[in-house]
Amino acid sequence: MSKNKNKDTGGGGFVYSTNPDFTYDSDDNNQETLPPNNQDIRVWRDSKSRAGKTATLVKGFVGTDDDLKDLAKMLKNKCGVGGTSKDGEIIIQGDFRDKIHDILKAAGYGVKKAGG
């Protein structure tokens, strides 16, 4: 068995189609980034499946992966902590829900606190 069994080959899981009219449509998050005032972002505090450590999740960003990474980098720099952006959400290490809410609000994003 190959070590890279989950490696993305760009086919999205399609190997072969018997349909002569088949065309592959890629859904690679190539959607246009909405302006900040049209975004509906939610900020969550989470500690499940993180060995009891608290993390702040930012969900609901609509845009390209590059813009998501830029927003994550800005939030990590302003909070002075580490984090990541993947699967359309930003994960910031630690409990910074209030601070991230204020940062995004000042940047013009539509943002709300969510969760407990």
C-alpha positions in Angstrom: 0.0 0.0 0.0 1.3 3.5 -0.9 2.2 5.9 1.9 0.4 8.7 0.0 -3.0 7.1 -0.2 -4.8 10.4 0.6 -2.7 12.4 -1.8 -4.8 14.7 -4.0 -4.1 14.1 -7.6 -6.3 16.9 -8.9 -9.1 14.6 -10.1 -11.3 15.1 -7.1 -11.8 11.4 -6.7 -12.8 10.7 -10.3 -10.8 8.0 -12.0 -12.8 7.1 -15.0 -16.2 7.9 -16.5 -18.0 5.8 -19.2 -20.2 8.8 -20.0 -18.9 10.3 -23.4 -20.4 13.7 -22.5 -18.8 13.9 -19.0 -17.0 17.1 -18.1 -15.2 17.5 -14.8 -16.2 20.7 -13.0 -13.7 21.7 -10.4 -15.0 23.3 -7.1 -11.7 24.5 -5.8 -12.9 27.5 -3.7 -12.4 29.8 -6.7 -15.2 31.9 -5.5 -14.9 35.7 -5.3 -14.2 37.2 -2.0 -17.0 39.3 -0.6 -16.3 42.8 0.8 -15.9 42.9 4.6 -19.2 44.6 5.2 -21.0 41.7 3.4 -19.3 38.9 5.3 -21.2 37.1 8.1 -18.4 35.8 10.3 -18.9 33.8 13.6 -16.3 33.6 16.3 -16.3 30.5 18.5 -14.4 29.3 21.5 -13.6 25.6 21.4 -11.7 23.0 23.4 -13.1 19.8 22.2 -10.7 17.3 20.6 -7.8 19.6 21.5 -6.6 17.9 24.7 -8.4 20.4 26.8 -6.6 23.4 25.3 -8.7 26.3 24.2 -8.8 27.6 20.6 -10.7 30.3 18.9 -12.5 29.4 15.7 -13.4 31.9 13.0 -16.1 30.5 10.6 -18.2 31.8 7.8 -15.6 33.6 5.7 -16.6 33.7 2.0 -13.7 34.1 -0.4 -10.6 32.6 -1.8 -8.1 30.5 0.2 -5.4 33.2 -0.3 -7.7 35.8 1.3 -8.5 33.4 4.1 -4.8 32.9 4.8 -4.2 36.7 4.7 -7.0 37.2 7.3 -5.6 34.4 9.5 -2.1 35.9 9.3 -3.5 39.3 10.3 -5.4 37.9 13.3 -2.4 35.8 14.4 -0.1 38.9 14.3 -2.6 41.1 16.2 -3.1 38.4 18.9 0.5 37.4 19.1 -0.2 33.7 18.9 -0.1 30.8 16.5 -2.8 29.3 14.4 -3.8 28.0 11.1 -6.4 28.3 8.3 -7.9 25.2 6.7 -11.2 23.9 5.5 -12.7 27.4 5.3 -12.1 28.3 8.9 -9.3 30.0 11.0 -8.1 28.4 14.2 -6.3 30.7 16.6 -4.5 29.2 19.7 -6.0 30.4 23.0 -9.1 32.2 24.1 -9.1 35.4 22.0 -12.8 35.5 21.1 -13.4 39.1 22.4 -10.2 40.4 20.9 -10.8 38.8 17.5 -14.4 40.1 17.5 -13.1 43.7 18.1 -10.4 43.4 15.5 -12.8 42.1 12.8 -15.4 44.7 13.8 -12.8 47.5 13.4 -11.8 46.1 10.0 -15.4 46.4 8.8 -16.4 42.8 8.9 -19.9 41.7 9.9 -19.0 39.5 12.9 -20.9 37.9 15.8 -19.8 35.9 18.8 -21.2 32.4 18.7 -21.2 29.4 21.0 -20.7 29.3 24.8 
